Amino acid sequence: MTGIRLHAPADHYSPVQNEVTDLNVRLNALRRATPLFRRTVAGGHHGILSACAALLAYLPAEALGLRQSFWSALAAIAVVQTEFRATESTARDQFLGAAIGGLAGVGASFAHGQDLLIYSSAVVLAMAVCWAFNVATASRLAGTTVTILLLVPHVDTPERMFLSRVFEVGWGVCSAIGTVWFAARFPAARLLRSRSRRTSR
């Protein structure tokens, strides 16, 4: 246990989780040490990517008449990172969280309706499944999806809500990945063109 800093109360049960928390604390400290101008530029870049992905996700879903097309925009904003691989990883987590939470919510609804004890059990089950499949970062969205299916008033059946939610999140995730992938190609393409011009001379 020496060398491991304890973070009470949440992380006292796991030395490995303590190490992860320490790394996150150090990463946040490095971010805070970045000069203000660079932080502002990075934030603006992230904001532009997020806004583009959100619009790309929202407009087609709205045109198709989906009543909750804002979920596509929310998913896109949640997924966008300034680095492509990080975006891919977050996208996977968002989609799996929506799918696992949706299945748990629909199953709970079929089995016992909207009883609060059943709702709580479905949240626990969805989050435990995420951790079991080693996608712990998807667990919050899984719990949120269960909450939307079982507690938010709606006119559709839970299974239709589930399919709609998975489609909206899936489209938002694809929009985010596409936006970041496309944006990442611009500097590389420009650099390759300038290099080829220099070598041709």
Residue frames as a rotation matrix with the C-alpha (Angstrom) as fourth column:
MET 1
0.554 0.832 0.000 0.00
0.832 -0.554 0.000 0.00
0.000 0.000 -1.000 0.00
THR 2
0.051 -0.590 -0.806 2.99
0.389 -0.732 0.560 2.34
-0.920 -0.342 0.192 0.18
GLY 3
-0.889 -0.452 -0.066 3.18
0.158 -0.439 0.884 4.92
-0.429 0.776 0.462 -2.55
ILE 4
-0.496 0.798 0.343 -0.58
0.657 0.087 0.749 4.77
0.568 0.596 -0.567 -3.20
ARG 5
-0.958 0.218 0.188 -2.50
-0.283 -0.835 -0.473 7.87
0.054 -0.506 0.861 -2.23
LEU 6
-0.604 0.796 -0.046 -5.93
0.780 0.579 -0.238 7.16
-0.163 -0.179 -0.970 -0.83
HIS 7
-0.863 0.439 0.250 -8.94
-0.279 -0.827 0.488 9.09
0.421 0.351 0.836 -2.07
ALA 8
-0.732 0.639 -0.237 -11.78
0.620 0.479 -0.622 8.84
-0.284 -0.602 -0.746 0.41
PRO 9
-0.102 0.241 0.965 -14.54
-0.604 0.756 -0.252 7.98
-0.790 -0.609 0.068 0.36
ALA 10
0.639 0.601 -0.480 -15.16
-0.730 0.279 -0.624 6.83
-0.241 0.749 0.617 -3.21
ASP 11
0.491 -0.506 -0.709 -11.92
-0.549 0.452 -0.703 5.02
0.676 0.735 -0.056 -4.02
HIS 12
0.005 -0.558 0.830 -10.88
-0.991 0.107 0.078 3.48
-0.132 -0.823 -0.553 -0.73
TYR 13
0.650 0.361 0.669 -11.92
-0.371 0.919 -0.135 0.00
-0.663 -0.160 0.731 -1.92
SER 14
0.864 -0.237 0.444 -9.45
0.490 0.597 -0.635 -0.25
-0.115 0.767 0.632 -4.79
PRO 15
0.134 -0.903 -0.409 -5.71
0.242 -0.371 0.897 0.48
-0.961 -0.219 0.168 -4.93
VAL 16
-0.510 -0.280 0.813 -5.86
0.831 0.084 0.550 0.31
-0.222 0.956 0.190 -8.77
GLN 17
0.448 0.753 0.483 -8.64
0.812 -0.568 0.133 2.90
0.374 0.333 -0.865 -8.81
ASN 18
0.708 -0.279 -0.649 -6.50
0.313 -0.700 0.642 5.10
-0.633 -0.658 -0.408 -6.57
GLU 19
-0.394 -0.909 0.134 -3.70
0.486 -0.082 0.870 4.99
-0.780 0.408 0.474 -9.16
VAL 20
-0.255 0.406 0.878 -6.15
0.930 -0.147 0.338 5.93
0.266 0.902 -0.340 -11.94
THR 21
0.795 0.584 -0.167 -7.43
0.605 -0.736 0.304 8.82
0.054 -0.343 -0.938 -9.81
ASP 22
0.274 -0.794 -0.542 -3.84
0.318 -0.457 0.831 10.00
-0.907 -0.400 0.128 -9.19
LEU 23
-0.607 -0.487 0.628 -3.16
0.723 -0.011 0.690 10.00
-0.330 0.873 0.359 -12.95
ASN 24
0.194 0.778 0.598 -6.33
0.876 -0.412 0.251 12.03
0.442 0.475 -0.761 -13.56
VAL 25
0.795 0.041 -0.605 -5.30
0.435 -0.734 0.522 14.54
-0.422 -0.678 -0.601 -10.89
ARG 26
-0.201 -0.961 -0.189 -1.88
0.375 -0.253 0.892 14.93
-0.905 0.109 0.411 -12.53
LEU 27
-0.474 0.104 0.874 -3.43
0.878 -0.014 0.478 15.29
0.062 0.994 -0.085 -15.99
ASN 28
0.628 0.765 0.139 -5.78
0.732 -0.642 0.228 18.02
0.264 -0.042 -0.964 -14.73
ALA 29
0.524 -0.525 -0.670 -2.82
0.312 -0.614 0.725 19.81
-0.792 -0.590 -0.158 -13.12
LEU 30
-0.565 -0.734 0.376 -0.95
0.599 -0.052 0.799 19.75
-0.567 0.677 0.470 -16.46
ARG 31
-0.050 0.638 0.769 -4.01
0.922 -0.266 0.281 21.19
0.384 0.723 -0.574 -18.21
ARG 32
0.843 0.401 -0.359 -4.30
0.525 -0.757 0.389 23.99
-0.116 -0.516 -0.849 -15.66
ALA 33
0.132 -0.892 -0.431 -0.59
0.335 -0.369 0.867 24.80
-0.933 -0.259 0.250 -16.16
THR 34
-0.218 -0.151 0.964 -1.12
0.975 -0.005 0.220 25.37
-0.029 0.989 0.148 -19.91
PRO 35
-0.938 -0.177 -0.299 -0.99
0.188 -0.982 -0.009 29.10
-0.292 -0.065 0.954 -20.80
LEU 36
-0.216 0.940 -0.264 -4.36
0.028 -0.264 -0.964 30.89
-0.976 -0.216 0.031 -21.01
PHE 37
-0.092 0.180 -0.979 -4.11
-0.900 -0.437 0.004 31.65
-0.427 0.881 0.202 -24.74
ARG 38
-0.816 -0.267 -0.513 -3.41
-0.488 0.793 0.363 28.01
0.310 0.547 -0.778 -25.65
ARG 39
-0.802 0.590 0.099 -6.25
0.347 0.593 -0.727 26.82
-0.487 -0.548 -0.680 -23.41
THR 40
-0.070 0.805 -0.589 -8.62
-0.310 -0.578 -0.754 29.31
-0.948 0.130 0.290 -25.07
VAL 41
-0.304 -0.113 -0.946 -7.58
-0.952 0.000 0.306 28.27
-0.034 0.994 -0.108 -28.59
ALA 42
-0.978 -0.080 -0.191 -7.94
-0.087 0.996 0.029 24.58
0.188 0.045 -0.981 -27.70
GLY 43
-0.566 0.823 -0.047 -11.36
0.287 0.143 -0.947 25.24
-0.773 -0.549 -0.318 -26.17
GLY 44
-0.014 0.533 -0.846 -12.47
-0.700 -0.610 -0.372 27.15
-0.714 0.587 0.382 -29.27
HIS 45
-0.636 -0.293 -0.714 -11.28
-0.733 0.517 0.441 24.33
0.239 0.804 -0.544 -31.53
HIS 46
-0.951 0.309 -0.006 -13.16
0.284 0.867 -0.410 21.80
-0.122 -0.391 -0.912 -29.41
GLY 47
-0.311 0.878 -0.365 -16.24
-0.013 -0.388 -0.922 24.02
-0.950 -0.282 0.132 -29.46
ILE 48
-0.193 0.194 -0.962 -16.21
-0.933 -0.338 0.120 24.36
-0.302 0.921 0.246 -33.27
LEU 49
-0.870 -0.160 -0.467 -15.87
-0.323 0.900 0.292 20.59
0.373 0.404 -0.835 -33.70
SER 50
-0.814 0.580 -0.037 -18.69
0.383 0.486 -0.786 19.99
-0.438 -0.654 -0.617 -31.22
ALA 51
-0.180 0.770 -0.612 -21.03
-0.394 -0.627 -0.672 22.52
-0.902 0.120 0.416 -32.84
CYS 52
-0.393 -0.026 -0.919 -20.41
-0.916 0.093 0.390 21.07
0.076 0.995 -0.060 -36.33
ALA 53
-0.951 0.007 -0.309 -20.99
0.011 1.000 -0.013 17.50
0.308 -0.015 -0.951 -35.10
ALA 54
-0.644 0.753 -0.139 -24.15
0.238 0.025 -0.971 18.53
-0.727 -0.658 -0.195 -33.21
LEU 55
-0.103 0.599 -0.794 -25.63
-0.751 -0.570 -0.333 20.23
-0.652 0.562 0.508 -36.29
LEU 56
-0.580 -0.193 -0.791 -24.72
-0.731 0.552 0.402 17.29
0.359 0.811 -0.461 -38.50
ALA 57
-0.960 0.225 -0.167 -26.43
0.275 0.870 -0.409 14.97
0.053 -0.439 -0.897 -36.01
TYR 58
-0.553 0.773 -0.311 -29.50
0.133 -0.287 -0.949 17.13
-0.822 -0.566 0.056 -35.34
LEU 59
-0.413 0.423 -0.807 -30.61
-0.764 -0.642 0.055 18.41
-0.495 0.639 0.589 -38.76
PRO 60
-0.673 0.200 -0.712 -31.14
-0.467 0.631 0.620 15.06
0.573 0.750 -0.331 -40.56
ALA 61
-0.844 0.371 -0.387 -32.81
0.529 0.688 -0.496 13.52
0.082 -0.624 -0.777 -37.49
GLU 62
-0.525 0.655 -0.544 -35.13
-0.061 -0.666 -0.743 16.53
-0.849 -0.357 0.390 -37.24
ALA 63
-0.495 0.302 -0.815 -35.90
-0.864 -0.267 0.426 16.29
-0.089 0.915 0.394 -40.97
LEU 64
-0.787 0.180 -0.590 -36.83
-0.034 0.942 0.333 12.61
0.616 0.282 -0.735 -40.50
GLY 65
0.099 0.929 0.356 -39.39
-0.456 -0.276 0.846 13.70
0.884 -0.246 0.396 -37.91
LEU 66
-0.224 -0.223 -0.949 -37.80
0.675 0.667 -0.316 12.10
0.703 -0.711 0.001 -34.85
ARG 67
0.692 0.667 0.277 -39.47
0.281 -0.602 0.747 13.69
0.665 -0.439 -0.604 -31.86
GLN 68
0.894 -0.430 -0.128 -36.37
0.020 -0.246 0.969 13.64
-0.448 -0.869 -0.211 -29.69
SER 69
0.731 -0.614 0.297 -33.71
0.479 0.152 -0.864 14.43
0.486 0.774 0.406 -32.27
PHE 70
0.633 -0.509 0.583 -31.93
-0.653 -0.756 0.048 16.58
0.416 -0.411 -0.811 -29.69
TRP 71
0.775 -0.363 0.517 -30.51
-0.174 0.663 0.728 13.32
-0.607 -0.655 0.451 -28.30
SER 72
0.687 -0.550 0.475 -28.44
0.716 0.397 -0.574 12.97
0.128 0.734 0.667 -31.47
ALA 73
0.476 -0.495 0.727 -26.94
-0.099 -0.851 -0.515 16.42
0.874 0.173 -0.454 -30.91
LEU 74
0.698 -0.193 0.689 -26.31
-0.715 -0.133 0.687 15.67
-0.041 -0.972 -0.230 -27.22
ALA 75
0.815 -0.397 0.421 -24.59
0.301 0.912 0.277 12.38
-0.494 -0.099 0.864 -28.09
ALA 76
0.596 -0.606 0.527 -22.41
0.572 -0.141 -0.808 14.10
0.564 0.783 0.263 -30.70
ILE 77
0.482 -0.402 0.779 -21.29
-0.525 -0.844 -0.111 16.78
0.701 -0.356 -0.618 -28.22
ALA 78
0.773 -0.154 0.615 -20.59
-0.526 0.386 0.758 14.15
-0.354 -0.910 0.217 -25.55
VAL 79
0.794 -0.421 0.438 -18.45
0.504 0.860 -0.086 12.13
-0.340 0.289 0.895 -27.97
VAL 80
0.766 -0.492 0.414 -16.36
0.172 -0.464 -0.869 14.81
0.620 0.736 -0.271 -29.70
GLN 81
0.586 -0.727 -0.357 -12.74
0.414 -0.110 0.904 15.01
-0.696 -0.677 0.237 -28.54
THR 82
0.609 -0.400 -0.685 -9.92
-0.663 -0.731 -0.163 16.92
-0.435 0.553 -0.710 -30.17
GLU 83
-0.573 -0.817 -0.069 -8.05
-0.758 0.496 0.423 13.66
-0.311 0.295 -0.903 -30.87
PHE 84
-0.100 0.626 -0.773 -9.55
-0.844 0.358 0.399 11.00
0.526 0.693 0.493 -33.17
ARG 85
-0.533 -0.132 -0.836 -8.70
0.104 0.970 -0.219 7.90
0.840 -0.204 -0.503 -31.13
ALA 86
-0.968 0.229 -0.104 -10.15
0.065 -0.169 -0.983 9.46
-0.243 -0.959 0.148 -27.99
THR 87
-0.373 0.870 -0.324 -13.30
-0.912 -0.408 -0.046 10.25
-0.172 0.278 0.945 -29.99
GLU 88
-0.214 0.248 -0.945 -13.54
-0.479 0.816 0.323 6.63
0.851 0.521 -0.056 -31.15
SER 89
-0.821 -0.173 -0.544 -13.19
0.337 0.624 -0.705 5.36
0.461 -0.762 -0.454 -27.59
THR 90
-0.831 0.550 -0.087 -15.80
-0.262 -0.524 -0.810 7.79
-0.491 -0.651 0.579 -26.23
ALA 91
-0.292 0.730 -0.618 -18.14
-0.930 -0.065 0.362 6.93
0.224 0.680 0.698 -29.12
ARG 92
-0.462 0.062 -0.884 -17.93
-0.031 0.996 0.086 3.25
0.886 0.067 -0.459 -28.31
ASP 93
-0.931 0.067 -0.359 -18.69
0.365 0.141 -0.920 3.95
-0.011 -0.988 -0.156 -24.66
GLN 94
-0.661 0.723 -0.201 -21.66
-0.641 -0.683 -0.350 6.20
-0.391 -0.103 0.915 -25.49
PHE 95
-0.190 0.613 -0.767 -23.22
-0.794 0.364 0.487 3.66
0.578 0.701 0.418 -27.84
LEU 96
-0.541 -0.058 -0.839 -22.67
0.242 0.945 -0.222 0.70
0.806 -0.323 -0.497 -25.51
GLY 97
-0.973 0.189 -0.136 -24.02
0.075 -0.296 -0.952 2.70
-0.220 -0.936 0.274 -22.57
ALA 98
-0.412 0.864 -0.290 -27.21
-0.898 -0.440 -0.034 3.54
-0.157 0.246 0.956 -24.49
ALA 99
-0.146 0.344 -0.927 -27.63
-0.546 0.754 0.366 -0.05
0.825 0.560 0.078 -25.68
ILE 100
-0.710 -0.178 -0.682 -26.97
0.375 0.724 -0.579 -1.72
0.596 -0.667 -0.447 -22.32
GLY 101
-0.913 0.394 -0.105 -29.09
-0.122 -0.511 -0.851 0.80
-0.389 -0.764 0.515 -20.40
GLY 102
-0.352 0.809 -0.471 -31.85
-0.926 -0.228 0.301 0.51
0.136 0.542 0.830 -22.99
LEU 103
-0.284 0.205 -0.937 -31.94
-0.161 0.953 0.258 -3.29
0.945 0.224 -0.238 -22.74
ALA 104
-0.873 -0.063 -0.484 -31.99
0.448 0.289 -0.846 -3.15
0.193 -0.955 -0.224 -18.94
GLY 105
-0.789 0.598 -0.141 -34.76
-0.462 -0.728 -0.507 -0.54
-0.406 -0.335 0.850 -18.98
VAL 106
-0.204 0.721 -0.662 -36.92
-0.850 0.205 0.485 -2.44
0.485 0.662 0.572 -21.49
GLY 107
-0.483 -0.037 -0.875 -36.39
0.162 0.978 -0.131 -5.70
0.861 -0.205 -0.466 -19.60
ALA 108
-0.952 0.119 -0.281 -37.39
0.264 -0.139 -0.954 -4.08
-0.153 -0.983 0.100 -16.31
SER 109
-0.591 0.767 -0.250 -40.44
-0.773 -0.627 -0.095 -2.50
-0.229 0.137 0.964 -17.92
PHE 110
-0.193 0.499 -0.845 -41.60
-0.561 0.650 0.512 -5.81
0.805 0.573 0.155 -19.41
ALA 111
-0.610 -0.154 -0.777 -41.03
0.365 0.816 -0.448 -7.65
0.703 -0.558 -0.442 -16.17
HIS 112
-0.337 0.385 -0.859 -42.49
0.938 0.056 -0.343 -5.30
-0.084 -0.921 -0.380 -13.58
GLY 113
0.645 0.636 0.424 -43.46
0.672 -0.736 0.081 -1.93
0.364 0.233 -0.902 -14.99
GLN 114
0.087 -0.591 0.802 -42.19
0.093 -0.796 -0.598 1.32
0.992 0.126 -0.015 -13.51
ASP 115
0.908 0.181 -0.379 -41.83
0.361 0.124 0.924 0.38
0.214 -0.976 0.048 -9.86
LEU 116
0.708 -0.645 0.286 -39.05
-0.650 -0.754 -0.090 2.42
0.274 -0.122 -0.954 -8.16
LEU 117
0.358 -0.584 0.728 -37.38
-0.459 0.569 0.682 -0.65
-0.813 -0.579 -0.064 -6.68
ILE 118
0.583 -0.100 0.807 -37.29
0.630 0.682 -0.371 -2.25
-0.513 0.724 0.460 -10.13
TYR 119
0.924 -0.251 0.287 -35.97
0.014 -0.729 -0.684 1.00
0.381 0.636 -0.671 -11.60
SER 120
0.534 -0.753 0.385 -33.15
-0.816 -0.339 0.468 1.10
-0.222 -0.564 -0.795 -9.02
SER 121
0.331 -0.380 0.864 -32.31
0.008 0.917 0.400 -2.54
-0.944 -0.125 0.307 -9.69
ALA 122
0.798 0.010 0.603 -32.20
0.592 0.177 -0.786 -1.89
-0.114 0.984 0.136 -13.44
VAL 123
0.813 -0.555 0.179 -29.75
-0.494 -0.819 -0.293 1.01
0.309 0.150 -0.939 -12.92
VAL 124
0.296 -0.711 0.638 -27.51
-0.695 0.299 0.654 -1.22
-0.656 -0.637 -0.405 -10.78
LEU 125
0.470 -0.057 0.881 -27.70
0.371 0.918 -0.138 -4.05
-0.801 0.392 0.453 -13.31
ALA 126
0.940 -0.077 0.332 -26.91
0.291 -0.325 -0.900 -1.80
0.177 0.943 -0.283 -16.30
MET 127
0.623 -0.743 0.245 -23.92
-0.759 -0.650 -0.042 -0.23
0.190 -0.160 -0.969 -14.57
ALA 128
0.266 -0.514 0.815 -22.62
-0.467 0.671 0.576 -3.59
-0.843 -0.534 -0.062 -13.32
VAL 129
0.713 0.029 0.701 -22.82
0.518 0.652 -0.554 -5.03
-0.473 0.758 0.450 -16.85
CYS 130
0.898 -0.409 0.162 -20.80
-0.176 -0.670 -0.721 -2.08
0.404 0.619 -0.674 -18.18
TRP 131
0.322 -0.810 0.490 -18.10
-0.923 -0.152 0.354 -2.66
-0.212 -0.566 -0.796 -15.58
ALA 132
0.394 -0.132 0.909 -18.14
-0.085 0.980 0.180 -6.43
-0.915 -0.148 0.375 -16.24
PHE 133
0.749 -0.071 0.659 -17.55
0.647 0.294 -0.704 -5.81
-0.144 0.953 0.266 -19.96
ASN 134
-0.160 -0.938 -0.309 -14.70
0.848 -0.291 0.444 -3.41
-0.506 -0.191 0.841 -19.11
VAL 135
-0.427 0.097 0.899 -16.51
0.547 -0.764 0.342 -0.30
0.720 0.638 0.273 -20.36
ALA 136
-0.280 0.283 -0.918 -16.94
0.935 -0.139 -0.328 1.40
-0.220 -0.949 -0.225 -17.00
THR 137
-0.891 -0.098 -0.444 -17.04
0.054 -0.992 0.112 4.83
-0.451 0.076 0.889 -18.64
ALA 138
-0.718 0.695 -0.040 -20.28
-0.076 -0.022 0.997 3.77
0.692 0.719 0.068 -20.39
SER 139
-0.598 0.491 -0.633 -22.00
0.770 0.570 -0.285 3.06
0.221 -0.658 -0.720 -17.08
ARG 140
-0.717 0.345 -0.605 -23.23
0.119 -0.796 -0.594 6.61
-0.686 -0.498 0.530 -16.44
LEU 141
-0.652 0.494 -0.575 -24.97
-0.756 -0.374 0.537 6.76
0.050 0.785 0.617 -19.81
ALA 142
-0.681 0.413 -0.605 -26.41
0.204 0.900 0.385 3.29
0.703 0.139 -0.697 -19.18
GLY 143
-0.621 0.436 -0.651 -27.93
0.730 0.020 -0.683 4.51
-0.284 -0.900 -0.331 -15.91
THR 144
-0.701 0.343 -0.625 -29.19
-0.345 -0.930 -0.124 7.67
-0.624 0.129 0.770 -17.62
THR 145
-0.728 0.421 -0.541 -30.84
-0.494 0.225 0.840 5.62
0.475 0.879 0.045 -20.37
VAL 146
-0.629 0.512 -0.585 -32.61
0.674 0.734 -0.083 3.41
0.387 -0.447 -0.807 -17.82
THR 147
-0.634 0.358 -0.686 -33.84
0.393 -0.615 -0.684 6.59
-0.666 -0.703 0.249 -16.11
ILE 148
-0.743 0.348 -0.572 -35.19
-0.628 -0.659 0.414 8.04
-0.232 0.667 0.708 -19.37
LEU 149
-0.681 0.467 -0.564 -37.01
-0.164 0.653 0.739 4.82
0.713 0.596 -0.368 -20.25
LEU 150
-0.402 0.497 -0.769 -38.53
0.758 0.652 0.025 4.19
0.514 -0.573 -0.639 -16.82
LEU 151
-0.355 0.230 -0.906 -39.03
0.776 -0.469 -0.423 7.61
-0.522 -0.853 -0.013 -15.21
VAL 152
-0.877 0.031 -0.479 -39.51
-0.226 -0.908 0.354 10.17
-0.424 0.419 0.803 -18.00
PRO 153
0.066 0.973 0.221 -43.19
0.017 0.220 -0.975 10.38
-0.998 0.068 -0.003 -19.07
HIS 154
-0.786 -0.273 -0.555 -43.68
-0.531 -0.162 0.832 9.38
-0.317 0.948 -0.018 -22.70
VAL 155
0.246 0.963 -0.108 -46.43
-0.852 0.162 -0.499 8.10
-0.463 0.214 0.860 -24.98
ASP 156
0.146 -0.255 -0.956 -44.38
-0.748 0.604 -0.275 5.47
0.647 0.755 -0.103 -26.84
THR 157
0.978 0.100 -0.181 -43.83
0.011 0.847 0.531 1.94
0.207 -0.521 0.828 -25.57
PRO 158
0.578 -0.810 0.099 -40.48
-0.360 -0.144 0.922 1.29
-0.732 -0.569 -0.375 -23.81
GLU 159
0.121 -0.569 0.813 -39.24
0.642 0.670 0.373 -0.84
-0.757 0.477 0.446 -26.71
ARG 160
0.599 0.117 0.792 -39.96
0.738 -0.464 -0.490 1.95
0.310 0.878 -0.364 -29.23
MET 161
0.946 -0.307 0.103 -38.25
-0.321 -0.849 0.420 4.42
-0.041 -0.430 -0.902 -26.91
PHE 162
0.383 -0.834 0.398 -35.27
0.050 0.448 0.892 2.07
-0.923 -0.322 0.213 -26.71
LEU 163
0.195 -0.281 0.940 -34.98
0.933 0.349 -0.089 1.72
-0.303 0.894 0.330 -30.50
SER 164
0.828 0.166 0.536 -35.38
0.364 -0.885 -0.289 5.47
0.427 0.434 -0.793 -30.96
ARG 165
0.852 -0.521 0.047 -32.77
-0.352 -0.503 0.789 6.22
-0.388 -0.689 -0.612 -28.29
VAL 166
0.194 -0.810 0.553 -30.23
0.385 0.581 0.717 3.77
-0.902 0.074 0.425 -29.73
PHE 167
0.353 -0.024 0.935 -30.77
0.932 -0.083 -0.354 5.15
0.087 0.996 -0.007 -33.24
GLU 168
0.939 0.061 0.339 -30.42
0.065 -0.998 0.001 8.78
0.338 0.021 -0.941 -32.07
VAL 169
0.638 -0.759 0.125 -27.31
-0.338 -0.130 0.932 8.06
-0.692 -0.637 -0.339 -30.01
GLY 170
0.192 -0.558 0.807 -25.87
0.668 0.677 0.309 5.94
-0.719 0.479 0.503 -32.82
TRP 171
0.573 0.067 0.817 -26.40
0.744 -0.459 -0.485 8.71
0.343 0.886 -0.313 -35.36
GLY 172
0.959 -0.228 0.170 -24.92
-0.278 -0.879 0.388 11.30
0.061 -0.419 -0.906 -32.98
VAL 173
0.444 -0.819 0.364 -21.88
-0.001 0.405 0.914 9.06
-0.896 -0.406 0.179 -32.41
CYS 174
0.214 -0.326 0.921 -21.37
0.924 0.373 -0.083 8.59
-0.316 0.869 0.381 -36.18
SER 175
0.831 0.143 0.537 -21.67
0.355 -0.880 -0.315 12.33
0.428 0.453 -0.782 -36.74
ALA 176
0.831 -0.550 0.079 -19.04
-0.400 -0.494 0.772 13.02
-0.386 -0.673 -0.631 -34.08
ILE 177
0.210 -0.779 0.590 -16.60
0.377 0.622 0.686 10.43
-0.902 0.079 0.425 -35.47
GLY 178
0.371 -0.003 0.929 -17.10
0.929 -0.013 -0.371 11.71
0.013 1.000 -0.002 -39.02
THR 179
0.961 0.034 0.275 -16.59
0.044 -0.998 -0.032 15.34
0.273 0.043 -0.961 -38.01
VAL 180
0.617 -0.777 0.127 -13.38
-0.403 -0.174 0.898 14.68
-0.676 -0.605 -0.421 -36.05
TRP 181
0.164 -0.540 0.825 -12.04
0.646 0.691 0.324 12.36
-0.746 0.480 0.462 -38.77
PHE 182
0.587 0.139 0.798 -12.73
0.770 -0.400 -0.497 14.95
0.250 0.906 -0.342 -41.47
ALA 183
0.963 -0.215 0.160 -11.23
-0.251 -0.931 0.265 17.80
0.092 -0.295 -0.951 -39.43
ALA 184
0.489 -0.822 0.291 -8.11
-0.090 0.285 0.954 15.75
-0.867 -0.493 0.066 -38.67
ARG 185
0.335 -0.334 0.881 -7.47
0.860 0.490 -0.141 15.26
-0.384 0.805 0.452 -42.41
PHE 186
0.956 0.153 0.250 -7.17
0.261 -0.834 -0.486 18.97
0.134 0.529 -0.838 -43.24
PRO 187
0.624 -0.780 -0.050 -3.80
-0.641 -0.547 0.539 19.82
-0.447 -0.304 -0.841 -41.64
ALA 188
0.011 -0.636 0.771 -2.27
0.099 0.768 0.632 16.54
-0.995 0.069 0.071 -42.84
ALA 189
0.503 0.235 0.832 -3.49
0.815 0.190 -0.547 17.08
-0.287 0.953 -0.096 -46.42
ARG 190
0.990 -0.134 0.038 -2.19
-0.118 -0.952 -0.281 20.65
0.074 0.274 -0.959 -46.45
LEU 191
0.386 -0.898 0.212 1.18
-0.563 -0.047 0.825 19.54
-0.730 -0.438 -0.524 -45.06
LEU 192
0.076 -0.327 0.942 1.52
0.495 0.832 0.249 16.77
-0.865 0.448 0.225 -47.65
ARG 193
0.788 0.271 0.553 0.69
0.616 -0.337 -0.712 19.18
-0.007 0.902 -0.432 -50.49
SER 194
0.873 -0.486 -0.036 3.26
-0.480 -0.871 0.106 21.73
-0.083 -0.075 -0.994 -49.30
ARG 195
0.145 -0.846 0.514 5.93
-0.302 0.457 0.837 19.01
-0.942 -0.276 -0.189 -48.97
SER 196
0.265 -0.006 0.964 5.22
0.743 0.638 -0.200 17.63
-0.614 0.770 0.174 -52.45
ARG 197
0.976 0.080 0.203 5.51
0.190 -0.770 -0.609 21.15
0.108 0.633 -0.767 -53.93
ARG 198
0.590 -0.807 0.028 8.89
-0.663 -0.465 0.587 21.64
-0.461 -0.364 -0.809 -52.26
THR 199
-0.012 -0.618 0.786 10.24
0.061 0.784 0.618 18.30
-0.998 0.055 0.028 -53.50
SER 200
0.577 0.284 0.766 8.98
0.742 0.209 -0.637 18.94
-0.341 0.936 -0.091 -57.07
ARG 201
0.945 -0.325 -0.049 11.00
-0.323 -0.893 -0.314 22.18
0.059 0.312 -0.948 -57.14
